[in-house]
């Protein structure tokens, strides 16, 4: 069975969808399956995801080897993402610029439909596994459908997404009926998308894959000692710095937690359009001694080093699908505080973390104070988080579920029951 994992390109430097696709590709390849990553446009030569795929021996194919217009737009996007540009211009008109960007990319991409169809006709896989709605999704789904290749569309987000994504989902709705099957990352998300697109027969569940980590110790080695000898609990945030991820809510909560005495410090990993706002909020709330901005990590080793420096992981998002950062923290045995949105309630239960209302800095501060004052509960939650990760997101339980879906869609004669996880138990979401 020949599987093509498809995206428009690898976007980097940190992309949840890219990370999910990479982990699928690597673990399918390592278990001996014929898998390749197919991109409409080439990624940057130094892209971390491309380097990791090559190191693991996963074939990467590019449909459009050269698109000067796409390359130009990519350079412009990089320039327009600079701190000075956001300071003087983008903050005044983000929605307008985003709309122009989407129109330009859509116009360029339409020219390459024939290339896309010809590529899959010349090298037909048994299945196209297309990830998330971006500019090439429509082309790849249409090409697969016209060529009679089964198409699995895998949604990475939530139906209650931020308004900036409306254009992508309006276009996605037109091609979803052409897909053989649609999948989401958790049961709640599958239910959301079934409601959003009632014409779908069903939405199956395919979780993401995150490997277990052996680097975490359940004692309190990561806590910081304050100047007066007091122990401060280390809370960590790792996500793109943008409004939807709630970094400013986290800073407001940190100020509340430390109002009477210094209980907590926050380490923030990430870059994005709210970086200047985050720095300004740190100054305004006088949090310089309690907040560290560490930039973004660019490989799994740096990610593990960051996670192993934390006592608690925090993600106060306004909208989410199934955030990689939360599951990475669980794999490291770290308790989680996160917003009760999207697929997060499927991930975190009362034993492994605390759910809070989105946008509620007071509720977040209360949850942070609770765990800061109770190291025993933190350790118990961390152990429960690690066990929950093994049950839901470890490669040994997700890969068999994934292969069951592939065999069913391609109709190659294999029975789903022939493929089981290493402990002979089916996935709870299967």
C-alpha positions in Angstrom: 0.0 0.0 0.0 1.5 3.3 -1.2 0.5 6.3 1.0 1.0 10.0 0.1 0.8 12.5 2.9 -0.1 15.8 1.3 0.2 19.5 2.2 0.7 22.7 0.2 4.2 23.1 1.7 6.0 22.9 5.0 5.5 26.3 6.6 7.8 26.4 9.7 9.5 27.5 11.8 6.9 25.9 14.2 3.7 24.5 12.7 1.4 22.1 14.5 0.1 20.7 11.2 3.7 20.1 9.9 4.6 18.4 13.2 1.6 16.1 13.0 2.3 15.2 9.3 6.0 14.6 10.1 5.3 12.2 13.0 2.8 10.2 10.9 5.3 10.0 8.1 8.3 9.0 10.3 6.4 6.3 12.2 4.8 4.8 9.1 8.2 4.7 7.5 9.9 3.1 10.5 7.3 0.4 10.6 8.1 -0.6 7.0 5.2 1.1 5.1 5.6 2.8 1.7 4.9 6.4 2.6 6.0 9.7 1.1 5.4 13.3 1.8 4.0 15.2 -1.3 4.2 19.0 -1.2 2.7 21.4 -3.8 5.6 23.9 -3.3 9.1 23.3 -2.1 9.9 24.3 1.5 12.9 26.3 2.5 16.2 24.4 2.2 16.9 24.9 5.8 13.4 24.1 7.1 13.7 22.0 10.3 10.8 19.7 9.3 12.4 19.0 5.9 15.8 18.2 7.6 14.1 15.9 10.0 12.2 14.0 7.3 15.4 13.5 5.3 17.3 12.3 8.4 14.6 9.7 8.9 14.7 8.6 5.3 11.2 9.7 4.4 10.9 10.5 0.7 9.7 14.1 0.0 8.3 14.9 -3.4 7.5 18.4 -4.7 4.9 18.9 -7.4 5.9 22.5 -8.5 9.7 22.6 -8.4 9.8 26.3 -9.1 7.2 29.0 -8.6 8.8 32.4 -8.6 5.6 34.1 -7.7 5.1 31.9 -4.7 8.8 32.3 -3.7 8.4 36.1 -3.9 5.3 36.1 -1.8 7.0 33.9 0.8 9.9 36.4 1.0 7.5 39.3 1.3 5.6 37.4 4.1 8.9 36.9 5.9 9.7 40.6 5.6 6.2 41.7 6.7 6.6 39.5 9.8 9.4 41.5 11.2 9.0 43.3 14.5 9.4 46.8 12.9 6.7 46.1 10.3 4.3 45.0 12.9 5.2 48.0 15.1 4.5 50.5 12.4 2.0 49.0 10.0 0.6 45.5 10.4 -1.0 46.2 13.8 -3.2 48.8 12.0 -4.4 46.6 9.2 -3.9 42.9 9.9 -7.2 41.7 8.4 -6.7 43.6 5.2 -3.2 42.3 4.6 -4.2 38.8 5.4 -7.0 39.0 2.9 -4.6 40.3 0.2 -2.2 37.4 1.0 -5.0 34.8 0.7 -6.2 36.2 -2.6 -2.7 36.2 -4.0 -1.8 32.7 -2.9 -5.1 31.4 -4.2 -4.6 33.0 -7.6 -1.1 31.5 -7.9 -2.1 28.1 -6.8 -4.9 27.8 -9.4 -2.3 27.9 -12.1 -0.8 24.7 -10.8 -3.8 22.3 -10.8 -2.7 20.6 -14.1 0.8 20.0 -12.5 -0.9 18.5 -9.4 -3.1 16.2 -11.4 -0.3 15.1 -13.7 1.9 14.3 -10.7 -0.6 11.9 -9.1 -1.4 10.4 -12.5 2.2 9.6 -13.2 2.9 8.3 -9.7 -0.5 7.1 -8.4 -0.5 6.3 -4.7 -3.1 4.0 -3.2 -4.3 6.8 -0.9 -4.0 10.5 -0.6 -3.9 11.6 3.1 -4.4 15.4 2.9 -3.8 17.6 5.9 -5.6 20.7 7.0 -7.1 23.5 4.9 -4.4 25.5 3.2 -4.0 26.8 -0.3 -3.2 23.5 -2.0 -5.8 21.4 -0.2 -8.5 22.0 -2.8 -6.2 21.1 -5.7 -5.0 17.9 -4.2 -8.5 16.7 -3.2 -9.9 17.5 -6.7 -7.0 15.8 -8.4 -7.3 12.6 -6.3 -11.0 12.4 -6.9 -10.7 12.9 -10.6 -8.1 10.2 -10.8 -10.1 7.7 -8.7 -7.6 7.7 -5.9 -9.2 7.5 -2.4 -8.8 10.7 -0.5 -8.6 11.0 3.3 -8.9 14.6 4.4 -7.6 15.1 7.9 -8.8 18.3 9.8 -6.3 19.7 12.3 -8.4 22.4 13.8 -11.8 23.2 15.4 -15.1 24.1 13.8 -15.1 27.1 16.2 -12.0 28.5 14.7 -10.9 32.2 14.6 -12.5 34.5 12.0 -9.2 34.8 10.1 -9.7 31.2 8.8 -13.2 31.7 7.4 -11.9 31.9 3.8 -10.1 28.6 3.9 -13.1 26.8 5.3 -15.5 28.3 2.8 -13.4 26.9 0.0 -12.9 23.6 1.8 -16.6 23.0 2.1 -16.8 22.9 -1.7 -14.4 19.9 -2.0 -15.2 17.9 1.1 -18.0 15.9 -0.7 -15.2 14.7 -3.1 -13.3 13.0 -0.2 -13.6 9.3 0.5 -13.5 10.0 4.3 -12.9 12.9 6.6 -11.1 12.6 10.0 -10.6 14.9 13.0 -8.1 14.7 15.9 -10.5 13.8 18.7 -14.1 12.8 19.4 -15.3 16.3 20.3 -13.7 17.7 17.2 -15.3 15.0 15.0 -18.7 15.9 16.5 -18.1 19.6 15.8 -17.2 19.0 12.2 -20.2 16.7 11.7 -22.4 19.5 12.9 -20.6 22.1 10.8 -20.8 20.0 7.6 -24.0 17.9 8.0 -23.6 16.5 4.5 -20.7 14.3 5.6 -21.7 10.7 6.2 -19.4 10.5 9.3 -16.2 12.0 10.6 -13.7 9.5 12.0 -11.1 10.1 14.7 -7.4 9.9 14.0 -5.3 11.3 16.9 -1.9 12.8 16.5 1.3 11.0 17.4 3.7 12.2 20.1 6.6 10.0 21.3 7.1 9.4 25.0 9.9 11.1 26.8 12.2 9.5 29.3 13.8 12.8 30.4 11.3 13.9 33.0 11.6 13.3 36.7 8.5 13.6 39.0 10.4 15.4 41.7 10.7 19.2 41.9 14.1 19.7 40.3 12.7 22.3 37.9 11.4 24.7 40.5 13.4 28.0 40.8 14.7 29.3 44.1 13.8 32.9 44.7 16.1 35.6 46.1 14.7 35.0 49.6 15.1 31.3 49.4 11.4 30.6 48.5 10.7 28.1 45.8 8.9 29.3 42.7 6.8 27.0 40.5 7.8 27.2 36.8 4.9 27.5 34.4 5.5 27.2 30.7 3.8 28.3 27.5 4.8 27.1 24.0 2.8 28.3 21.1 2.7 31.0 18.4 2.4 34.4 20.1 -0.9 35.5 18.7 -4.2 36.6 20.3 -5.9 33.2 19.8 -3.3 31.5 22.0 -3.9 33.8 25.0 -0.3 34.8 26.0 -1.6 38.1 27.4 -4.1 36.3 29.5 -1.3 34.2 30.9 0.7 37.4 31.9 -2.4 38.9 33.5 -2.8 35.7 35.5 0.8 35.7 36.5 0.5 39.2 37.9 -2.5 38.1 40.0 -0.7 35.0 41.3 2.4 36.9 42.4 0.4 39.9 43.9 1.0 38.9 47.5 4.2 37.0 47.3 6.3 35.5 44.4 4.9 32.1 43.8 5.4 31.6 40.1 7.6 32.3 37.1 6.6 31.8 33.5 8.8 30.7 30.6 7.4 31.5 27.1 8.6 29.7 24.0 7.3 31.1 20.7 7.3 33.9 18.2 4.5 35.6 16.4 2.6 38.9 15.8 1.9 39.5 19.5 5.6 39.5 20.5 5.7 43.2 20.9 2.4 43.2 22.9 3.8 40.5 25.2 7.0 42.4 25.9 4.9 45.6 26.6 2.6 43.7 28.9 5.6 42.3 30.8 6.9 45.8 31.3 3.5 47.3 32.3 2.9 44.6 34.9 6.5 44.7 36.1 7.0 41.0 35.5 10.6 41.1 34.2 11.8 39.0 37.2 9.0 36.5 36.8 8.8 36.1 33.0 11.4 34.7 30.5 11.0 34.8 26.7 13.1 32.0 25.3 12.2 32.3 21.6 11.1 29.3 19.6 12.7 25.9 19.8 13.6 24.4 16.4 14.1 20.7 17.1 12.9 17.9 19.4 16.0 18.1 21.7 15.3 21.8 22.4 11.6 21.0 22.9 12.4 18.4 25.5 14.9 20.7 27.2 12.2 23.3 27.5 9.6 20.9 28.7 11.9 19.4 31.3 12.4 22.9 32.8 8.7 23.2 33.7 6.5 22.2 36.6 3.2 23.0 34.8 2.3 23.6 31.2 -0.2 26.4 30.4 -2.2 27.1 27.2 -5.0 29.6 27.7 -6.2 29.6 24.1 -9.5 31.1 22.8 -9.8 28.4 20.1 -7.9 25.1 19.6 -8.0 21.8 17.8 -5.7 19.3 19.5 -2.6 21.4 20.5 0.7 19.6 20.1 2.2 21.5 23.1 -0.3 20.1 25.5 0.4 16.5 24.4 4.1 17.1 24.4 3.8 18.2 28.0 1.8 15.1 28.9 4.5 12.9 27.2 7.0 14.6 29.6 4.9 13.9 32.6 3.9 17.5 33.2 0.4 18.6 34.4 -1.5 21.0 32.2 -3.7 24.0 32.7 -5.6 24.8 29.5 -8.8 26.4 28.1 -11.9 24.3 27.9 -12.2 24.6 24.1 -12.0 22.5 21.0 -10.5 19.0 21.5 -8.7 19.9 24.8 -11.4 18.3 27.0 -10.8 15.0 25.2 -7.1 15.2 26.1 -7.1 16.5 29.7 -9.2 14.9 32.5 -9.4 16.0 36.1 -6.6 13.7 37.0 -4.1 15.1 34.6 -4.8 18.8 34.6 -7.2 21.7 35.1 -9.6 23.2 32.5 -10.5 26.9 32.6 -12.9 29.1 30.7 -11.2 30.8 27.7 -10.2 34.4 28.3 -10.6 34.2 32.1 -7.4 35.5 33.7 -8.8 35.1 37.2 -9.7 31.4 36.8 -6.3 30.8 35.3 -4.6 32.6 38.2 -6.6 30.4 40.7 -5.5 27.2 38.9 -1.9 28.4 38.8 -2.0 29.2 42.5 -3.6 25.9 43.4 -0.8 23.9 41.7 2.0 26.3 42.8 1.0 25.6 46.4 0.6 21.8 46.1 3.7 20.0 44.7 2.2 16.6 45.7 -0.8 17.2 43.4 1.5 18.4 40.6 3.4 15.2 40.7 0.3 13.1 40.8 -1.2 15.0 37.9 2.1 14.7 36.0 2.1 10.9 36.4 -1.5 10.7 35.3 -0.7 12.9 32.2 2.0 10.6 31.2 -0.2 7.5 31.5 -3.0 9.3 29.5 -0.5 10.1 26.8 0.5 6.5 26.5 -3.1 5.5 26.2 -4.1 8.0 23.5 -1.1 9.4 21.6 1.8 7.0 21.7 2.9 5.6 18.3 2.2 2.0 19.4 -1.5 2.8 19.8 -2.1 5.4 17.0 -0.3 3.7 14.1 -2.5 0.6 14.2 -5.6 2.8 14.2 -4.2 4.8 11.3 -3.5 1.6 9.3 -6.9 0.3 10.0 -8.4 3.4 8.3 -5.9 3.1 5.4 -6.7 -0.5 4.7 -10.5 0.1 4.9 -10.3 3.0 2.5 -8.1 1.3 -0.1 -10.0 -2.0 0.2 -6.9 -4.0 -0.2 -8.3 -7.1 1.5 -6.7 -6.6 4.9 -9.1 -6.9 7.9 -8.8 -4.1 10.4 -8.7 -6.8 13.1 -5.3 -8.0 11.7 -3.7 -4.7 12.8 -3.6 -4.2 16.6 -1.6 -2.2 19.0 1.3 -3.7 21.0 -0.9 -4.4 24.0 -3.7 -6.0 21.9 -6.2 -3.3 22.9 -8.0 -1.0 20.5 -7.6 2.7 20.7 -10.3 4.2 23.0 -11.3 6.6 20.1 -11.2 3.9 17.4 
